[in-house]
Amino acid sequence: MTTPLSFLNPAPGAAAETGPAPVHDGRSRRIPFLLMIGAELTHEADGVAVVAMDLRPDLLNNHGGGHGGVVMSLLDSAMANAALSRVDYSREVVTIDMHVAFMKPATGRLTATGRATGGGRKVCFCEADITNEAGEVTAKSMGTFRYRTPGPSQAGE
């Protein structure tokens, strides 16, 4: 996929308020926070996903780097989409566990690359890293994601 997929795209059957038409049916869900920070899914296939964004002043911490919550959300999104691409977006995922190492302040255009590294029918293990415009790694992450059937949250999940 080469066309950026905005997180504004609605779930199947819903209408988008603004923004581009869905690139493919059923693969993108409205995620208000990712929409707010300007994250775009730029690639997803075969257990690899890339999510990119430009940091704005309102997304920085008091030291001038990307706020940790923004950085973690970008990593989480890249890993979740990597896991989903393994099952052609036929299921949903929820994050079970996530570890992050902040390597250096994140600034400018950030690109998170997520990779599914293992798992089975119920869980997927992933890793991701964020690079800046200079290609420097600013953060790394590992996560565990549980696959689930699309629909309302179920008790015990």
NUBAVEX-106728 format. One record per atom (N, C-alpha, C, O, CB): x, y, z; residue in three letters. Coordinates in pm, whole numbers, plus 32768, in hexadecimal, padded with zeros to 4 digits. Each point is the difference from the previous one (the first is absolute). Glycine has a CB too. Layout:
// residues N
X	Y	Z	ALA
...
This chain:
// residues 157
8054	7F8C	8000	MET
7FAC	8074	8000	MET
8059	807B	8000	MET
805D	8009	8051	MET
7EEA	7F7C	8028	MET
809F	80D9	7F2F	THR
8053	8078	7FF8	THR
7FB5	807E	8027	THR
803F	8065	801E	THR
8044	7F2B	7F31	THR
7EF9	806D	80B0	THR
7FB1	8075	8024	THR
7FEF	8006	8096	THR
7FD4	7F9C	803B	THR
7FB5	805C	7EE8	THR
8097	8079	8120	PRO
7FED	8008	8090	PRO
7F6F	7FE5	8027	PRO
7FA3	802C	7FBB	PRO
8119	8077	8051	PRO
7F32	7F17	8061	LEU
7F7C	7FE0	8033	LEU
7FEB	8053	807D	LEU
8041	7FE9	8066	LEU
7FC4	7F2C	7F3B	LEU
7FA2	814B	8058	SER
7FE5	8056	8072	SER
7FB2	7FB2	8068	SER
7FA8	7FB0	7FDE	SER
8059	811D	7F90	SER
801D	7F49	8112	PHE
7FB5	7FC0	8069	PHE
7F75	803D	800F	PHE
7FB2	7FD6	8056	PHE
8124	7FF6	801E	PHE
7F0B	8097	7F37	LEU
7F7B	8039	7FFD	LEU
7F9E	7FA2	7FBD	LEU
7F87	800A	8018	LEU
80DE	80DA	7FE3	LEU
7FCA	7EC2	7FB2	ASN
7FA6	7FA8	7FB5	ASN
7FA6	7FB4	8060	ASN
802F	7FD1	8068	ASN
807B	801A	7EE0	ASN
7ED7	8009	8097	PRO
7FA0	7FC3	805B	PRO
8002	7F68	7FFA	PRO
803B	7FC3	7FA8	PRO
7F39	8108	8040	PRO
8048	7EFC	8078	ALA
7FE6	7F70	7FFD	ALA
7FA3	7FE4	7F8B	ALA
7FBD	805B	7FCF	ALA
8063	7F8F	812D	ALA
7FDA	7F99	7ED5	PRO
7FA7	7FE1	7F90	PRO
7F71	802E	801B	PRO
7FCB	7FEC	806D	PRO
80C7	7F50	7F5C	PRO
7F31	8101	7FD4	GLY
7F76	802D	800A	GLY
7FEF	808B	8039	GLY
7F92	8038	7FF9	GLY
8033	7EDE	8021	GLY
80A4	8124	801F	ALA
7FF6	8087	8037	ALA
8037	8064	7F9B	ALA
8051	7FDD	7FAA	ALA
7FC5	7FCA	8142	ALA
7FBF	80D4	7F1F	ALA
802E	8068	7FA3	ALA
806E	8052	8041	ALA
7FF9	801F	8077	ALA
7F23	7FEB	7F1D	ALA
8147	8018	8020	ALA
806B	8057	8031	ALA
7FCE	808F	8004	ALA
7FB5	802B	7FA9	ALA
80FC	7F3B	7FFA	ALA
7F79	80E4	80C5	GLU
7FD9	808C	8008	GLU
8051	8054	7F9F	GLU
7FCA	8056	7FBB	GLU
7FF7	7F8B	8135	GLU
80C0	8006	7F0A	THR
8059	8045	7FA3	THR
8070	7FA0	7FDD	THR
8006	7F92	8036	THR
7FC3	8152	802A	THR
808E	7F44	7F46	GLY
8075	7FAF	7FE2	GLY
7FEA	7FA3	7F8C	GLY
7F95	7FFD	7FC3	GLY
80A8	8011	8128	GLY
802B	7FA4	7EF5	PRO
7FFB	7FA9	7F8C	PRO
7FA2	7F8A	8013	PRO
7FDE	7FDB	8070	PRO
810A	8068	7F5E	PRO
7EEF	7F84	7FC3	ALA
7FAE	7F87	8005	ALA
8057	7F8D	8031	ALA
8079	8003	7FEE	ALA
7EF2	8050	7F56	ALA
8058	7F48	80FB	PRO
8050	7F8E	802D	PRO
804E	7FC1	7F8E	PRO
7FCD	7FF2	7F91	PRO
7F8B	7FE5	8122	PRO
8124	8004	7F68	VAL
8053	7FC0	7F9C	VAL
7FD1	7F72	7FE9	VAL
8005	7FCF	7F90	VAL
80BE	80C1	80B2	VAL
7F0F	7F2D	8026	HIS
7FCA	7F7A	7FF4	HIS
7F96	7FED	806B	HIS
8009	803A	806C	HIS
80D2	7F6E	7F37	HIS
7EC0	8008	803F	ASP
7F90	7FED	805B	ASP
8029	7FB9	8080	ASP
804D	7FA0	7FFD	ASP
7F1C	8059	7F3F	ASP
8065	8037	8133	GLY
8009	7FBA	807D	GLY
8087	8002	8045	GLY
800C	7FC8	806D	GLY
7F48	7FAE	7F39	GLY
8110	80C6	8022	ARG
8085	7FF8	803B	ARG
801F	8073	805D	ARG
805B	7FF6	8053	ARG
7FEC	7F91	7EE5	ARG
7F73	80E5	80BD	SER
801D	8072	8055	SER
7F88	801D	8058	SER
7F8E	7FF6	7FD4	SER
8110	806A	7F80	SER
7F7C	7FC2	8126	ARG
7F97	8028	805D	ARG
801B	8090	802A	ARG
8072	802E	8000	ARG
7F6D	7EE1	8052	ARG
7FB8	8135	7FD1	ARG
800F	8088	8033	ARG
8045	7FF9	8088	ARG
7FCC	7FC5	805E	ARG
7F65	808B	7F24	ARG
8142	7FEC	8086	ILE
804C	8007	807D	ILE
8018	8094	801A	ILE
805F	8039	7FCB	ILE
8011	7EE0	8014	ILE
7F3B	8127	8071	PRO
8007	8091	8010	PRO
8089	8035	8028	PRO
802B	8067	7FCC	PRO
7EE8	7F8F	8071	PRO
8132	7FC7	801D	PHE
8082	8033	802B	PHE
8064	8000	7F8D	PHE
8048	8062	7FEE	PHE
7F89	7F4B	80F9	PHE
8035	7FE6	7ECB	LEU
805D	7FFA	7F90	LEU
7FDC	8068	7F96	LEU
8059	803A	7FC2	LEU
7FCC	7ED2	8069	LEU
7F5C	810B	7FC2	LEU
7FD3	8069	7FA5	LEU
802F	8088	8033	LEU
8032	8052	7FB4	LEU
7F04	7F24	800B	LEU
80BA	80A2	80C3	MET
8024	8080	803A	MET
8096	801E	7FF2	MET
8026	8072	7FE6	MET
7F1C	7F74	80BB	MET
8112	7FB4	7F70	ILE
8090	8019	7FF8	ILE
8034	7FFE	7F71	ILE
8074	8020	7FE8	ILE
7FA3	7F7B	80FA	ILE
7F95	803F	7EBE	GLY
8028	8003	7F74	GLY
804A	7F85	7FCF	GLY
804B	8008	7FA0	GLY
7FBF	80E9	8079	GLY
7FE2	7E9D	8029	ALA
8043	7F84	7FD7	ALA
7FC1	7FC8	7F81	ALA
7F86	8005	7FEF	ALA
80B3	7FCA	8100	ALA
801B	7FFC	7EB9	GLU
7FD3	7FC2	7F83	GLU
803D	7F76	7FF2	GLU
8078	7FEE	8013	GLU
7F6F	80F5	7F81	GLU
7FC6	7EBC	804A	LEU
8030	7F7A	7FDF	LEU
802D	8005	7F6F	LEU
7FAD	800E	7FA6	LEU
7FB6	7F7F	8102	LEU
8120	8068	7F41	THR
8035	800F	7F78	THR
8021	7F7C	7FBD	THR
8015	7FFB	7F87	THR
8045	80DF	80BF	THR
7FAB	7EB9	8009	HIS
801C	7F7C	7FC6	HIS
7FCB	7F96	805F	HIS
8009	800F	807A	HIS
80C4	8047	7F0D	HIS
7EFC	7F40	8043	GLU
7FDA	7F8B	804F	GLU
7FF9	7F87	7FA4	GLU
7FB6	8001	7F9E	GLU
7FC9	808F	8108	GLU
80CC	7F0B	7F79	ALA
7FFD	7F83	7FB4	ALA
805A	7F99	8043	ALA
806C	8020	8033	ALA
7F67	805E	7EF7	ALA
7FFF	7F06	80D6	ASP
8053	7F8F	8029	ASP
8048	8012	8085	ASP
8076	7FE0	800D	ASP
7FA8	7FF4	7F04	ASP
7F9A	805F	8151	GLY
803A	800D	8085	GLY
8059	8079	8016	GLY
8049	8006	8063	GLY
7FAB	7F0A	7FA5	GLY
8007	814F	7F9D	VAL
804D	807C	800F	VAL
7FA2	8076	7FEA	VAL
7FAF	7FFF	7FA4	VAL
8128	7F91	800D	VAL
7F34	80D6	80A5	ALA
7FAF	8079	7FF0	ALA
8055	8079	801F	ALA
8058	7FFC	8056	ALA
7ED5	7F87	7FE7	ALA
80B8	80EA	7F7C	VAL
8048	807D	8014	VAL
7F99	806E	801C	VAL
7FA1	8012	7FB3	VAL
811F	7FA5	7FB6	VAL
7F54	8090	8103	VAL
7FAA	8070	8027	VAL
805A	807A	8011	VAL
8066	7FF8	8045	VAL
7EEE	7F6F	802E	VAL
8088	8108	7F4E	ALA
8054	8078	8004	ALA
7FB0	807A	802C	ALA
7F85	8003	7FF4	ALA
810B	7F9D	7F56	ALA
7FB7	80C3	80E9	MET
7FC0	807D	8029	MET
8069	806D	800C	MET
8077	7FE5	8011	MET
7ED5	7F9C	8069	MET
8086	80FA	7F7E	ASP
8054	8075	8019	ASP
7FE0	8033	808C	ASP
7F8C	801C	801F	ASP
807D	8021	7EE9	ASP
805D	7FD0	814C	LEU
7FEA	8036	8086	LEU
7FE0	8095	7FF7	LEU
8043	804B	7FB9	LEU
8058	7F08	80AA	LEU
7EFF	80D6	7FE5	ARG
7FDB	808D	800A	ARG
8026	8032	808B	ARG
8016	7FB0	805A	ARG
7F2A	8033	7EFF	ARG
80C8	80A1	80B8	PRO
8025	8037	8084	PRO
7FA4	7FD1	8071	PRO
802E	7FF0	8071	PRO
802C	80D5	7F18	PRO
7F26	7F26	805B	ASP
7FA4	7FD7	806A	ASP
8010	7F6D	8027	ASP
7FBC	7FD1	805C	ASP
7FA5	80DB	7F51	ASP
80F7	7F0A	800F	LEU
8017	7F73	801F	LEU
8088	7FE8	8041	LEU
802C	7F8D	800E	LEU
7F40	8038	7F33	LEU
80D7	80A8	80E7	LEU
8085	7FF6	803B	LEU
7FF9	7FFE	8098	LEU
7FA1	8031	803C	LEU
80BD	8045	7EFD	LEU
8009	7F50	8104	ASN
800B	8007	8091	ASN
8048	8081	8027	ASN
8023	8050	7FA9	ASN
7FE0	7EB2	8068	ASN
8014	8112	806F	ASN
803F	807E	802C	ASN
8095	8007	7FE0	ASN
8040	8065	801E	ASN
7F17	7FA6	8097	ASN
80E2	7F8C	7F0E	HIS
808D	8001	7FD6	HIS
800E	8012	7F69	HIS
806F	8003	7FCC	HIS
7FC7	7F69	80F6	HIS
7F5A	80A1	7EF8	GLY
8004	8018	7F70	GLY
7FFA	7F84	7FA8	GLY
8003	800C	7F86	GLY
807C	80BA	80B2	GLY
7F78	7EC5	8004	GLY
7FF1	7F84	7FB3	GLY
7F6F	7FD3	7FFE	GLY
7FAD	8037	8049	GLY
813E	7F87	7FF2	GLY
7EF8	7FDF	7F74	GLY
7F78	7FCB	7FFB	GLY
7FD5	7FCA	8088	GLY
804D	7FBA	8042	GLY
7FD4	800E	7ECC	GLY
7F66	8059	811B	HIS
7FCB	7FD0	807F	HIS
8000	7F67	7FFF	HIS
7FE1	7FC2	7F9B	HIS
7F90	810F	807F	HIS
80B1	7EF3	8057	GLY
8007	7F6E	8009	GLY
7F80	7FBA	7FD9	GLY
8004	7F95	7FC4	GLY
80A0	808A	80EE	GLY
7EEA	801C	7F6F	GLY
7F80	7FC4	7FDB	GLY
7FEB	7FFD	7F6A	GLY
7FC7	7FA1	7FCA	GLY
7FDC	80AC	810E	GLY
808A	801B	7EE4	VAL
7FF6	8006	7F6E	VAL
805B	7F97	7FC2	VAL
7FD8	7FB7	7FA5	VAL
7FF0	8140	8064	VAL
80B4	7F02	8028	VAL
8061	7F9F	7FCD	VAL
7FCC	7F72	8015	VAL
8006	7FAD	7FA5	VAL
80B7	80F3	808B	VAL
7F10	7F43	8047	MET
7FCD	7F7A	801D	MET
7F86	7FDF	7FAA	MET
7FF1	7F8E	7FD4	MET
8064	8087	8115	MET
7F56	804C	7EFF	SER
7F8B	7FE7	7FAB	SER
8028	7FE0	7F71	SER
7FC3	7FAA	7FC0	SER
7FB9	80EF	80CF	SER
80EA	7FAA	7F3F	LEU
8031	7FE5	7F79	LEU
8039	7F72	7FF8	LEU
7FE5	7FB7	7FA0	LEU
804D	813F	803F	LEU
801D	7EE2	8084	LEU
8036	7F79	8005	LEU
7F91	7F98	800A	LEU
8002	7F9C	7FB8	LEU
80CD	80BD	80B5	LEU
7ED0	7FBE	7FEA	ASP
7F90	7FA4	8013	ASP
7FB2	7FEE	7F7E	ASP
7FDB	7F90	7FDD	ASP
8016	80B5	8114	ASP
7FF6	8028	7ECA	SER
7FB5	7FFB	7F83	SER
804B	7FB1	7F95	SER
7FC5	7FB2	7FB7	SER
7FD2	8129	8082	SER
80EC	7F3B	7FBD	ALA
8050	7FB7	7F9D	ALA
7FFF	7F6B	801D	ALA
7FF2	7FAF	7FA4	ALA
80A0	811B	803D	ALA
7F7C	7F10	809E	MET
7FFF	7F72	8022	MET
7F77	7FC2	7FEC	MET
7FF5	7F92	7FCB	MET
80C1	8098	80D9	MET
7EE0	801D	7F85	ALA
7F79	7FCB	7FEF	ALA
7FE0	7FE9	7F6D	ALA
7FC6	7F9A	7FDC	ALA
7FF3	80DB	80F5	ALA
806B	7FEA	7EDA	ASN
7FE6	7FF0	7F71	ASN
8057	7F92	7FC2	ASN
7FD5	7FBF	7FA2	ASN
7FEC	8132	8052	ASN
80B8	7EFB	8040	ALA
8052	7F8F	7FD1	ALA
7FBB	7F7D	8023	ALA
7FFA	7FA5	7FAD	ALA
80D9	80E3	8070	ALA
7EF9	7F6E	805D	ALA
7FB8	7F87	8029	ALA
7F83	7FEB	7FAB	ALA
7FE4	7F91	7FD4	ALA
8072	808C	8116	ALA
7F60	804E	7EFE	LEU
7F86	7FF6	7FAF	LEU
801D	7FD9	7F70	LEU
7FB1	7FB9	7FC2	LEU
7FE6	80F2	80D1	LEU
80D9	7F83	7F37	SER
801F	7FE0	7F75	SER
801D	7F6B	7FEE	SER
7FF4	7FCD	7F91	SER
8066	811A	8051	SER
7FCC	7ED4	8089	ARG
8016	7F6F	7FF8	ARG
7F7F	7FB4	7FE9	ARG
8001	7F93	7FC7	ARG
80C3	8086	80D0	ARG
7ECC	8020	7F95	VAL
7F7F	7FBC	7FF1	VAL
7FA6	804E	7FA1	VAL
7F86	7FF3	8004	VAL
808E	7FAF	80E4	VAL
8029	80AF	7EC2	ASP
7FB9	804E	7F9B	ASP
7F8D	8052	803B	ASP
7F97	8010	7FC2	ASP
80A7	7F43	7F96	ASP
7FD7	80E0	8122	TYR
7F9E	8056	8044	TYR
7F79	7FBC	8014	TYR
7F9A	8044	800B	TYR
80DA	8080	7F92	TYR
7F8A	7EB5	8066	SER
7F82	7FB8	8014	SER
7FDA	7FFA	8094	SER
7F8F	7FDA	8020	SER
80A2	7F9E	7F14	SER
802A	80AC	8125	ARG
7FE7	7FFF	808F	ARG
8029	8087	8039	ARG
802D	8058	7FB7	ARG
7FF8	7EAD	8056	ARG
7FCC	810A	8074	GLU
802E	8078	8045	GLU
806F	7FD7	8060	GLU
8013	7F8A	801B	GLU
7F09	80E6	7FD1	GLU
812D	7FF2	8046	VAL
8065	7FE4	8066	VAL
7FF0	8061	8074	VAL
7FD3	8071	7FF0	VAL
80CB	7F37	7F61	VAL
7F87	8028	8123	VAL
800B	8056	8076	VAL
808E	7FED	8038	VAL
8038	7F92	7FFA	VAL
7ECC	805E	803B	VAL
8133	807A	7FFF	THR
8087	7FFB	8038	THR
7FFA	7FBE	8089	THR
7FB6	802D	8058	THR
808E	80A3	7F28	THR
800A	7EC6	8092	ILE
8009	7FBE	8081	ILE
8073	803B	8051	ILE
7FF2	8019	8078	ILE
7FAF	7F13	7F26	ILE
80CF	80EB	8020	ASP
807A	8029	8045	ASP
8056	804F	7F9F	ASP
8003	7FE3	7F88	ASP
7FF5	7F54	8111	ASP
804D	812F	7F9B	MET
8056	8051	7FAA	MET
8073	8038	8052	MET
7FEB	8038	806C	MET
7F51	8001	7EFE	MET
813D	7FB9	8063	HIS
8077	8036	8040	HIS
8040	8063	7F9F	HIS
8008	7FE6	7F88	HIS
801D	7F45	8100	HIS
8009	8146	7FAC	VAL
803C	8067	7FAB	VAL
8086	802B	8039	VAL
800F	8011	8079	VAL
7F0C	803E	7F40	VAL
8146	7FC2	7FEF	ALA
8081	803B	8024	ALA
800D	8081	7FB0	ALA
7FFE	7FFE	7F85	ALA
806D	7F20	80AE	ALA
7FA1	8152	8013	PHE
8013	8082	7FC0	PHE
8096	8015	7FEE	PHE
8049	8009	8063	PHE
7EDF	8057	8003	PHE
8105	7FA8	7F1E	MET
808F	8006	7FE2	MET
8036	8090	7FFB	MET
806F	801B	802D	MET
7F77	7F0F	7F55	MET
7FCA	812F	8045	LYS
8027	808E	7FF5	LYS
7F81	804F	7FE6	LYS
7F9A	7FC6	7FDA	LYS
814F	8001	7FCD	LYS
7F19	80BE	806C	PRO
7F87	804F	7FE8	PRO
7FCD	7FF0	7F70	PRO
804D	8005	7FA0	PRO
8002	809F	810C	PRO
7F30	7F48	7F49	ALA
7FC0	7FF3	7F7D	ALA
7FDB	808C	7FD0	ALA
7FBC	804B	8045	ALA
7FE9	7ECD	7FF2	ALA
808A	810A	7F51	THR
7FE3	8085	7FC8	THR
7FE2	7FF3	7F6B	THR
802B	7FA1	7FBF	THR
8069	80CC	80EE	THR
7F22	7FF6	7F1E	GLY
7FE6	8006	7F70	GLY
7FA1	7F95	7FCE	GLY
7FA1	7FDB	8045	GLY
813E	8086	7FA1	GLY
7F3C	7F6C	7FA3	ARG
7FAF	7F96	7FC3	ARG
802A	7F7B	803D	ARG
8076	7FDC	7FFE	ARG
7F70	80A6	7F29	ARG
7FB9	7F35	8110	LEU
801C	7F80	803F	LEU
7FC3	7F90	7FAC	LEU
7F91	800D	7FCD	LEU
8074	805F	8117	LEU
8044	7F27	7F10	THR
7FCF	7F8B	7FB8	THR
800F	7F86	805A	THR
806E	7FDD	8029	THR
7FD0	8089	7EF6	THR
7F51	7F5C	8100	ALA
8000	7F86	8052	ALA
7FED	7F88	7FA5	ALA
7FA1	7FFC	7FB1	ALA
8003	8082	8118	ALA
80B6	7F22	7F41	THR
7FF5	7F85	7FB3	THR
7FE8	7F8D	8061	THR
8052	7FE4	8057	THR
8046	8076	7EF2	THR
7EF5	7F66	80A7	GLY
7FDC	7F8F	8055	GLY
800E	7F7E	7FB4	GLY
7FE4	7FF9	7F88	GLY
7F7F	8098	80F8	GLY
80CA	7F07	7FC7	ARG
8012	7F7C	7FC3	ARG
7FC4	7F96	805B	ARG
801A	7FFF	8078	ARG
80B8	804E	7F13	ARG
7EDD	7F5B	803C	ALA
7FCF	7F8C	804A	ALA
8070	7F99	8000	ALA
8033	7FDB	7F96	ALA
7ED8	8051	8029	ALA
811B	7FA5	80B7	THR
8074	7FA6	800A	THR
7FDB	7F72	8028	THR
8056	7FA8	7FFB	THR
8030	811D	8040	THR
7EFF	7F22	7FEB	GLY
7FD8	7F79	8027	GLY
7F75	7FFE	8038	GLY
7FB8	8065	7FFD	GLY
8134	7F64	8030	GLY
7EEE	7FC5	8006	GLY
7F7B	7FF0	8039	GLY
7FB3	7F93	7FB9	GLY
8038	7FAF	7FB7	GLY
7FC9	8140	8089	GLY
7F7E	7F11	7FD7	GLY
7FAA	7F98	7FC7	GLY
7F75	8034	7FE7	GLY
7FEE	8073	7FD6	GLY
8098	7EE1	809E	GLY
7F15	8057	7FA7	ARG
7F74	8025	7FE6	ARG
7FCD	806B	8061	ARG
7FAD	8053	7FDA	ARG
802E	7EC7	7FCE	ARG
8055	80E4	80D3	LYS
7FC8	8059	8067	LYS
8054	807B	801E	LYS
7FC9	8068	8022	LYS
7FD1	7ED0	803D	LYS
80E9	80BE	7F94	VAL
8056	8072	801F	VAL
8066	8016	7F91	VAL
801F	7FA6	7FB2	VAL
7FC1	802F	8143	VAL
8053	80A6	7F08	CYS
8069	8024	7FA0	CYS
806A	804F	804C	CYS
7FE0	805F	8048	CYS
7F7C	7FA3	7EF3	CYS
8120	7FD8	80B3	PHE
8070	8048	803B	PHE
8038	805F	7F97	PHE
8012	7FDB	7F8C	PHE
8024	7F64	8111	PHE
7FE5	813B	7F8C	CYS
802D	8067	7FA1	CYS
8074	8051	803A	CYS
8019	8000	8078	CYS
7F00	800C	7F28	CYS
812B	8038	8006	GLU
8065	8062	8027	GLU
7FF1	8077	7FA3	GLU
7FC9	7FF5	7F93	GLU
80D7	7F58	80C3	GLU
7F90	8126	7FD8	ALA
7FF9	8079	7FAD	ALA
8070	805D	8027	ALA
8036	7FFB	806E	ALA
7ED0	7FEE	7F7C	ALA
811C	806D	7FB7	ASP
805E	806C	801F	ASP
7FD1	807E	7FBB	ASP
7FB8	7FFD	7F9C	ASP
8107	7F60	807D	ASP
7F6B	8113	801E	ILE
7FE2	8082	7FC5	ILE
8084	803E	7FD4	ILE
8062	8000	804A	ILE
7ECE	8021	8047	ILE
80D0	8012	7EF5	THR
8074	8049	7FCE	THR
7FD6	808F	7FE2	THR
7F8C	801C	7FE1	THR
80DA	7F11	7FBF	THR
7FFB	812E	806A	ASN
7FE8	808B	7FDB	ASN
8029	8015	7F6F	ASN
8025	7FA1	7FBB	ASN
7FFE	80AB	8134	ASN
7FD7	8030	7EE3	GLU
8021	801E	7F74	GLU
808F	7FDD	7FDB	GLU
801E	7FE5	7F8C	GLU
7F3A	80D1	807C	GLU
8102	7F49	805B	ALA
808C	7FDF	7FE7	ALA
8018	7F69	8003	ALA
8070	7FD2	7FEB	ALA
7FD2	8108	807A	ALA
7F53	7ED8	7FB3	GLY
800E	7F6F	8005	GLY
802F	7FCC	8087	GLY
801E	7F89	800D	GLY
8010	807F	7F03	GLY
7FD9	804F	8154	GLU
802C	7FD7	8085	GLU
7F8C	7FC0	804C	GLU
7F8F	8031	7FFB	GLU
811D	8088	8008	GLU
7F71	7EDB	8043	VAL
7F99	7FBE	8051	VAL
7FEB	8053	807F	VAL
805E	801B	804A	VAL
7FE0	7EFF	7F5A	VAL
7F45	810D	8074	THR
7FE0	8050	8076	THR
7FBB	7FAE	806C	THR
8005	8024	8076	THR
7FE9	80A3	7EF8	THR
7FD0	7ECB	806C	ALA
7FBD	7FAA	8062	ALA
7FEF	7F74	7FC5	ALA
7FF5	7FEF	7F87	ALA
7F92	80D8	80DD	ALA
8078	7ED6	7FF6	LYS
7FE8	7F75	7FD9	LYS
7F95	7FC7	805C	LYS
7FF0	802C	8072	LYS
80FF	7FB8	7F3A	LYS
7EC8	7FB9	8020	SER
7F95	7FC6	804F	SER
7FED	7F6D	7FDF	SER
801E	7FD3	7F92	SER
7F73	810C	8078	SER
803D	7ED7	8059	MET
7FD2	7F77	7FEB	MET
7F74	7FF9	803B	MET
7FE4	803E	8067	MET
8108	7F5F	7FA0	MET
7EBC	8017	7FB8	GLY
7F78	7FF7	8031	GLY
7FC1	7F79	7FE4	GLY
802B	7FB7	7FA7	GLY
7FC0	813B	8039	GLY
7FAF	7EEF	806E	THR
7FB1	7F87	7FEE	THR
7F71	802C	7FE7	THR
7FC9	8052	8049	THR
80D1	7F22	804C	THR
7F2A	8053	7F03	PHE
7F79	8026	7FD7	PHE
7FA7	7F85	7FFA	PHE
802B	7F96	7FD2	PHE
8031	812D	7FAB	PHE
7F29	7F4B	80B3	ARG
7FA0	7F93	7FFC	ARG
7FA1	8017	7F8C	ARG
7FC7	806C	7FF1	ARG
804B	7F70	8109	ARG
7FDE	7FBD	7EB5	TYR
7F9C	8005	7F95	TYR
7F76	7FEA	803D	TYR
7FF1	7FB5	8060	TYR
80B6	7FF8	7EF4	TYR
7EF6	8095	8074	ARG
7F75	7FEC	802B	ARG
7FA3	8010	7F8A	ARG
8024	803C	7F9B	ARG
8013	8017	814C	ARG
7F52	7F77	7F28	THR
7F99	800C	7F9A	THR
7FCA	808E	8001	THR
7FE6	8036	806C	THR
7FDD	7ED6	7FA9	THR
802C	8133	7F76	PRO
7FCA	8089	7FFE	PRO
7F78	8008	8044	PRO
7FAE	7FA5	7FF5	PRO
80D0	8085	7F37	PRO
7F6C	8043	8119	GLY
7F7F	8016	8042	GLY
8014	8041	8086	GLY
806F	8028	8023	GLY
7F31	7F13	7F66	GLY
7FF4	80D1	80C5	PRO
8009	8040	8083	PRO
8062	7FB7	805B	PRO
8016	7F88	7FF2	PRO
7EFE	80C7	7FF5	PRO
8125	7FFB	8077	SER
805B	7FC2	8061	SER
7FB8	7F94	804B	SER
7F89	800A	801F	SER
80F7	80CB	7FF8	SER
7FC9	7EC2	8007	GLN
7FC6	7F8E	8046	GLN
8033	7FFF	808F	GLN
8072	8026	801A	GLN
7F7D	7F56	7F0F	GLN
7FBC	8057	8133	ALA
8027	7FFA	808D	ALA
807D	7FAA	800D	ALA
800C	7F97	7FC1	ALA
7F05	8086	8088	ALA
814C	8010	8009	GLY
8079	7FB5	8017	GLY
806F	801E	7FA0	GLY
806E	7FC9	800D	GLY
7F05	7F89	804E	GLY
8076	8105	7F43	GLU
806B	8022	7FA1	GLU
804E	8076	8033	GLU
805F	802C	7FBE	GLU
7F1A	7F7C	7F85	GLU
